[in-house]
Amino acid sequence: MSKFIFIDIDGTLLNEERAIPDSAKKAIRQAKEKGHKLIVATGRSNRGVIPEIRELGFDGYIFSAGAVVEYKNQTVYKKTMNPDLIQTLIKSMEENEIGYILEGYKQVYYDPRFLEYLLQNMPLEDLDSDSSRFQPVSSYKHGEHDIFKIAFFAKDVEHSKAFEATMQDCTEIFIFTHQHVLGDMVNGEITNANINKASGIKHLMKHAKKPMANTISFGDSLNDLEMIQLTQTGVCMGNGTQALKDVADDITDSPADDGIYKAFVKHGLI
């Protein structure tokens, strides 16, 4: 029986060097030959998915943590953020010295603090500065550009908590802070409420008219939790957070230790 295989990118498909291990490429290629459907499920926007990933021939994509769903080159689902709420969030983030990125479909719009914080923890050559997709927030026009998710970066936990406190009564959104940090920097995501990778999977499977019993997912961080819990089999990477390991059906090795390939073999996908 063919499966729908949902794979996170960062920390799952990509190793610590932000590269796809050859073993993972082999596993994906062999799984496709077996007739399985391969779907990327990522917090990244459409333009954040690098060509090396697209070249693997995935059958579908869940972008922006579930806000955009595509299957076989068709848009299955899209949910934008409220433009007026985005303005409120921008005001609060700037008042609390939070750097941020507004994630559209074809472009992302960055606040200067984003670059400042990131450059403190990442070599300049590792940053994607393609101006066709990566533009200053001054280019964002209120109400004219669709935004699906906001990524934010605080210089420390205190600033992150102060910002989150200002939005605690807003029921339209969900604010998620990653446990992993770069140096003292704290990063997180803001999505529409009830939008996550699991909701994206539901939309895709309904469109494909296939049962959830045919699904398996792979992830490493807490924004994969709903996906891991929803799919018939949820696999956490060896480098994943303990909270995800606690709810996963299985734990494989890290990307660098051929975790994807080993799990594909174990679960009869190849």
C-alpha positions as CSV (number, residue, x, y, z in Angstrom):
1,M,0.0,0.0,0.0
2,S,1.4,3.4,-1.0
3,K,1.9,5.9,1.8
4,F,1.9,9.7,2.1
5,I,5.2,10.6,3.6
6,F,5.4,14.1,5.3
7,I,9.0,15.4,5.9
8,D,10.1,18.5,7.8
9,I,13.1,20.4,6.4
10,D,15.3,21.9,9.1
11,G,16.8,19.4,11.5
12,T,15.0,16.5,9.7
13,L,15.8,16.5,6.0
14,L,18.7,18.9,6.4
15,N,21.6,18.1,8.7
16,E,23.5,20.6,10.9
17,E,25.4,21.9,7.8
18,R,22.1,22.7,6.2
19,A,22.7,20.0,3.5
20,I,20.7,17.0,2.5
21,P,22.5,13.7,3.3
22,D,23.0,11.5,0.3
23,S,21.3,8.7,2.2
24,A,18.1,10.8,2.5
25,K,18.2,11.6,-1.2
26,K,18.5,7.9,-1.9
27,A,15.6,7.1,0.4
28,I,13.3,9.6,-1.2
29,R,14.2,8.5,-4.7
30,Q,13.6,4.8,-3.8
31,A,10.3,5.6,-2.0
32,K,9.0,7.5,-5.1
33,E,9.9,4.4,-7.2
34,K,7.8,2.3,-4.8
35,G,4.8,4.6,-5.5
36,H,4.7,6.5,-2.3
37,K,3.8,10.2,-2.2
38,L,6.5,12.5,-0.7
39,I,5.4,15.8,0.9
40,V,7.5,18.6,2.4
41,A,5.9,19.9,5.6
42,T,7.8,23.0,6.7
43,G,7.6,26.2,8.6
44,R,9.5,27.8,5.7
45,S,7.7,29.9,3.1
46,N,7.4,28.9,-0.6
47,R,10.5,30.9,-1.5
48,G,12.4,29.5,1.5
49,V,12.5,26.0,0.0
50,I,15.9,25.8,-1.7
51,P,16.3,24.3,-5.2
52,E,18.2,21.3,-3.9
53,I,15.0,20.2,-2.1
54,R,12.7,20.9,-5.1
55,E,15.0,18.8,-7.3
56,L,14.1,15.7,-5.4
57,G,10.6,15.8,-7.0
58,F,8.3,16.1,-4.1
59,D,4.6,15.5,-4.8
60,G,3.4,18.3,-2.6
61,Y,4.4,21.0,-0.1
62,I,2.9,22.4,3.1
63,F,4.5,25.8,3.5
64,S,4.4,28.4,6.4
65,A,3.5,25.8,9.0
66,G,0.3,24.8,7.3
67,A,-0.9,28.2,5.9
68,V,-0.3,27.1,2.3
69,V,-0.9,23.6,0.9
70,E,0.0,22.4,-2.6
71,Y,-0.3,19.0,-4.1
72,K,0.6,18.0,-7.6
73,N,1.1,21.6,-8.6
74,Q,-2.3,22.6,-7.4
75,T,-3.0,25.0,-4.5
76,V,-5.2,23.0,-2.1
77,Y,-5.4,25.6,0.7
78,K,-4.3,29.1,1.5
79,K,-4.9,31.2,4.7
80,T,-3.5,34.7,4.9
81,M,-3.1,36.7,8.1
82,N,-5.3,39.7,8.9
83,P,-3.5,42.8,7.6
84,D,-4.8,45.0,10.4
85,L,-3.5,42.4,13.0
86,I,-0.2,42.4,11.2
87,Q,0.1,46.1,11.8
88,T,-0.6,45.6,15.5
89,L,2.0,42.8,15.7
90,I,4.6,45.0,13.9
91,K,4.0,47.8,16.4
92,S,4.4,45.5,19.4
93,M,7.5,43.8,18.0
94,E,9.2,47.1,17.2
95,E,8.3,48.4,20.7
96,N,9.9,45.3,22.3
97,E,13.0,45.3,20.0
98,I,11.9,42.2,18.2
99,G,13.3,41.5,14.8
100,Y,10.9,39.9,12.3
101,I,10.2,38.6,8.9
102,L,6.8,38.8,7.2
103,E,6.5,35.7,5.1
104,G,4.5,36.0,1.8
105,Y,4.4,33.5,-1.0
106,K,6.9,34.9,-3.5
107,Q,8.6,37.4,-1.2
108,V,9.6,37.8,2.5
109,Y,10.0,41.2,4.1
110,Y,12.6,41.7,6.8
111,D,13.0,44.1,9.6
112,P,16.6,45.5,10.1
113,R,16.8,43.9,13.6
114,F,16.4,40.5,12.0
115,L,19.7,41.0,10.1
116,E,21.4,42.5,13.2
117,Y,20.5,39.5,15.4
118,L,21.2,36.9,12.8
119,L,24.5,38.3,11.8
120,Q,25.6,37.9,15.4
121,N,25.2,34.2,15.2
122,M,25.5,33.2,11.5
123,P,28.2,33.9,8.9
124,L,27.2,36.4,6.3
125,E,27.8,34.0,3.5
126,D,25.1,31.7,5.0
127,L,22.4,34.3,4.6
128,D,20.2,34.3,1.5
129,S,20.2,37.9,0.2
130,D,18.3,37.3,-3.1
131,S,16.5,40.6,-3.6
132,S,13.9,39.0,-5.7
133,R,12.5,37.3,-2.6
134,F,14.2,38.9,0.3
135,Q,13.1,42.6,0.7
136,P,13.2,45.2,3.4
137,V,9.9,45.6,5.4
138,S,9.6,49.1,3.9
139,S,8.6,47.3,0.7
140,Y,5.6,45.7,2.4
141,K,2.4,47.5,1.6
142,H,-0.4,47.2,4.2
143,G,-3.3,45.2,2.8
144,E,-1.6,44.8,-0.6
145,H,0.7,41.8,0.1
146,D,-0.6,38.5,1.4
147,I,1.3,37.3,4.5
148,F,0.9,33.8,5.7
149,K,3.3,33.6,8.7
150,I,5.6,35.8,10.7
151,A,9.0,34.6,12.0
152,F,10.4,36.7,14.9
153,F,13.8,37.0,16.6
154,A,14.5,38.4,20.0
155,K,17.9,39.1,21.4
156,D,17.0,37.3,24.7
157,V,14.2,35.5,26.5
158,E,13.1,38.6,28.4
159,H,12.3,40.5,25.2
160,S,10.5,37.6,23.7
161,K,8.3,37.1,26.8
162,A,7.6,40.9,26.9
163,F,6.4,40.8,23.3
164,E,4.3,37.7,23.8
165,A,2.6,39.2,26.9
166,T,1.3,42.1,24.8
167,M,-0.5,39.7,22.5
168,Q,-1.7,37.1,25.1
169,D,-5.4,38.1,24.7
170,C,-5.4,37.9,20.9
171,T,-7.3,34.7,19.9
172,E,-6.6,35.2,16.2
173,I,-3.0,34.0,16.4
174,F,-0.8,31.4,17.9
175,I,2.7,32.4,19.0
176,F,5.3,29.6,19.2
177,T,8.8,30.0,20.6
178,H,11.4,27.4,19.5
179,Q,13.4,25.8,22.3
180,H,16.6,25.9,20.2
181,V,18.3,29.2,20.2
182,L,21.3,30.7,18.4
183,G,23.6,32.1,21.1
184,D,21.3,34.3,23.3
185,M,18.9,34.8,20.4
186,V,15.3,33.4,20.7
187,N,13.3,32.7,17.6
188,G,9.7,31.9,17.1
189,E,6.7,31.9,14.7
190,I,3.4,33.6,14.6
191,T,0.6,31.9,12.7
192,N,-3.2,32.1,12.4
193,A,-4.9,30.2,15.3
194,N,-5.5,26.6,14.5
195,I,-3.1,26.6,11.6
196,N,-0.3,24.1,11.8
197,K,1.3,21.3,9.9
198,A,-1.4,18.9,11.0
199,S,-4.2,21.1,9.6
200,G,-2.2,21.3,6.4
201,I,-2.0,17.5,6.2
202,K,-5.8,17.3,6.8
203,H,-6.4,19.6,3.8
204,L,-4.1,17.7,1.6
205,M,-5.4,14.2,2.5
206,K,-9.0,15.4,2.0
207,H,-8.1,16.7,-1.4
208,A,-6.3,13.5,-2.3
209,K,-9.3,11.5,-1.0
210,K,-7.0,9.2,1.0
211,P,-7.3,8.0,4.6
212,M,-5.1,9.2,7.4
213,A,-4.2,5.5,7.9
214,N,-1.9,5.9,4.9
215,T,0.3,8.6,6.5
216,I,3.7,8.8,8.1
217,S,5.6,11.9,9.2
218,F,9.1,12.9,10.2
219,G,10.1,15.9,12.4
220,D,12.4,17.2,15.1
221,S,11.0,20.2,16.8
222,L,7.8,21.3,18.7
223,N,6.2,22.8,15.6
224,D,6.1,19.2,14.3
225,L,4.2,18.0,17.3
226,E,0.6,18.2,15.9
227,M,1.9,16.5,12.7
228,I,3.6,13.7,14.6
229,Q,0.5,13.1,16.7
230,L,-1.9,13.2,13.7
231,T,-0.3,10.9,11.2
232,Q,-0.7,7.1,11.5
233,T,3.0,6.9,12.3
234,G,5.0,9.8,13.7
235,V,8.8,9.5,13.6
236,C,11.1,11.9,15.6
237,M,14.7,12.4,14.6
238,G,17.4,11.5,17.0
239,N,18.4,15.2,17.3
240,G,14.7,16.1,18.1
241,T,13.4,17.7,21.2
242,Q,12.5,15.4,24.1
243,A,8.9,16.6,24.1
244,L,8.5,15.4,20.5
245,K,10.2,12.1,21.3
246,D,7.8,11.6,24.1
247,V,4.8,11.6,21.8
248,A,6.4,10.0,18.7
249,D,5.6,6.4,17.6
250,D,9.3,5.9,16.8
251,I,12.6,7.6,17.1
252,T,15.3,7.3,14.4
253,D,18.8,8.6,14.2
254,S,19.8,12.2,13.3
255,P,20.0,13.4,9.7
256,A,23.8,13.2,9.8
257,D,23.6,9.5,10.9
258,D,21.2,8.5,8.0
259,G,18.1,8.8,10.2
260,I,15.7,9.2,7.2
261,Y,17.1,6.3,5.3
262,K,17.1,4.0,8.3
263,A,13.5,4.9,9.2
264,F,12.4,4.4,5.6
265,V,13.9,0.9,5.7
266,K,12.5,0.1,9.1
267,H,8.9,1.1,8.2
268,G,8.9,-0.7,4.9
269,L,8.9,2.4,2.7
270,I,11.8,1.2,0.6
